[in-house]
Amino acid sequence: MSKFLSPFAFVDGEYQLLPFNFRSLDRERYVATNMVGEYTVLNDGDLDRLVSHHTTPDEELFSELRAKHLIEVKGDRAPRELLALKARTRYQRLSNFTNLHIFVVTLRCDHSCPYCQVSRQSEDKSSFDMLSEVATRSDRWI
């Protein structure tokens, strides 16, 4: 008799689906992705068994789905917390990014944005163009 129980002794097979999307790759395979970009490729039968809660803990698929935070076992708190931590880490840079963007366009810009602050000029107005001599001067950055 072993001193240790099998890992499956601690999992009763009941699980909940965590938020994920899936998309068809072809007629038989799907890619399932969670909100932080972890993914797995499932065949048609595996996807059906997953969403109908017929995947069992003794399957390799069950372990993969659990590791990639697509499912959580009843009573687990860690998967949701890890998923939230990964999402916060992934989107952390957005809060530090500037909310103001300034686009400097030419006066001949052909975009007609209603909020544009630049007056638009027709394409035949070459008086607003940089002279080629100025553009090709080697000392212009000095």
BELCOR-V426129 format. One record per helix or strand of 2 or more residues. SS is the DSSP state (hx for helix, st for strand). FROM is the first residue (numbers start at 1). TO is the last residue. If there is no record, write none. Layout:
ss:from:to
SS:FROM:TO
SS:FROM:TO
//
This chain:
ss:from:to
hx:7:10
st:15:17
st:20:24
st:29:34
st:39:43
hx:44:51
hx:60:67
st:71:73
hx:78:95
hx:126:128
hx:132:136
//
